């Protein structure tokens, strides 16, 4: 009897620990989302409005594609707190007083970016349903095609929460006080793929591409080549595998994560926080902002060749004109 009681006590303790871990994790599964819906959580479908209209999680709200709504088309920065309050409030999304669960498609970093926007404007960092609509449908769960939440008046207390500025990053680089993670591709990191005025990386940054969080980082390429039929490879690795991925980093040290504009970084930052990293911040302007400050130090620095870029643009335009002419010719022949 005593042995049975001890076994029960151990099992109960393990269950409680698992429950606490799940509650602290920023990444959740289908079972969690089902319960969250029953508990009245705010479910945010951050996909395009047309995809949302074709079928979404029951009760989910939508603002349109988060990449358009929360990023300036040129600077790629989030809108002001006042503008964000109107956006969220108009969709009836009380991000300050409700638990928020965000989803798009499986593995999509924009779901993590959307979740971070909740924290950015003063709310609690939203949970991310990593499997998204793909896992929901695969599990045979019901979808809705018409959801409209009543508009509310929302006052957002701040903006920029959980993020750091370019000045913050430059100061830390020069002082050597933070560990920095670059989640871009190896070619971006090396300055071979230039997507701003300069290529290269922030001095001291460790390159861990965000796709390395997945079971099979090559899944998008395999899908494009029709080598696989599902996004199953974009599921997150096991906790032990993820811990091994970030094993060389100190979970108790301030960690700054960046990419090109803060989207890919959002996914890795959430994963690291779920692993127990205590002070993770996203460098919001990321490489686009850092490269534009010419006094900021850069490793593997390469400036964009404007002349060569213009030449490539001219070549593409020439090919496009030739293609349009060929299409017009074929259309004329078809009408004879």
Residue, then its C-alpha position, 0 to 999 in steps of 0.5 A: x500500500x505504501x509503495x502504491x502511494x509513493x508511485x501515485x505521489x511520484x506520478x502526480x508530481x511528474x504530471x504537475x511538473x509537466x503541466x507547469x512546463x506546458x503553461x510556461x511554454x510559448x508554443x502549444x499543440x492542438x489539445x492546448x488550443x482546444x481547451x483554450x477555445x473552451x476557456x474563452x481565449x482570444x484566437x488570432x488567425x494571422x493569415x490573409x483574409x481570403x485564407x481565413x474566409x475559406x476556413x478558420x478555427x472556431x471563434x478566431x479573429x482576423x486582421x488580414x495578413x500580419x505581414x502587411x498589417x504590422x510592418x511598414x512596407x519600406x522600413x518594415x517597422x510596426x505601427x505606433x501604439x495608437x495605430x495598433x490600438x485602432x487595428x486590434x480594437x476594430x477587430x474586437x481583440x482585447x489583447x491586454x485582458x485575454x489569453x491570446x493564441x496565434x496561428x497561421x500555417x505549420x512552422x510559419x515564423x509570421x505566427x510567432x511575429x504576430x504573437x510577439x506583437x501582443x507583447x510589443x504593445x503591452x500584453x502578455x506574449x501570445x502562445x503560438x499554435x506551431x502546427x496551425x491550420x495544418x495540424x488542426x485540419x489533420x486532426x479532423x477538428x471543425x472549422x468556421x467560415x464566418x466569425x465577427x467579433x464586436x469592436x472594442x475601445x482599446x488603449x495600449x500602454x506602450x510599444x517596443x516591449x520585449x524588443x531592443x533598438x539599434x542603439x541598444x545593440x551597438x552599445x552591447x556589441x561595443x561593451x561585449x555584454x550580450x550574446x547575440x543570435x543571428x537566425x538568418x541563412x548562412x549566406x546572409x550571415x557571411x555577406x554573400x546574400x545582401x538584403x540591405x545596404x550592407x551584407x555581413x553580420x553583427x560582430x560576435x553573433x552566433x549563426x543558428x538559422x531559425x529553420x534549424x528548430x524544425x525536425x527537417x529544415x529542408x522541408x520547404x525545398x522538398x515541398x517545392x520539389x514535390x519530394x514530400x507532400x506535407x509540412x510534417x518536417x516543419x514540426x519543432x524538434x524535441x526539447x532535448x534536440x532543441x536544447x542541444x541546438x542552443x547548448x553553447x549559449x548561456x540561458x541566464x545571459x541577456x540574449x538578443x535575436x535578430x534576422x532581416x526584419x524581426x520575423x524569423x527572429x520571433x520564432x527562435x526567440x519564442x523557442x528559446x524562451x520556452x527552453x528556459x532562456x530567461x532574458x531573450x529580446x528581439x532586435x526589432x529593426x534587425x539587419x535592415x536597421x543595423x546595416x543602415x547605420x554605417x557607424x555600426x561595426x560589421x563582420x564580413x562587411x560587403x556593400x551592395x553593388x548598386x551598378x550590378x543590381x541595376x544591371x540585373x534589374x534591367x536584364x529582368x525588365x528586358x526579359x519581361x518585355x520579351x515575354x510580354x511581346x511573345x504572349x501578345x503574339x500568341x494571343x494575336x495568332x489565336x484570334x485569327 
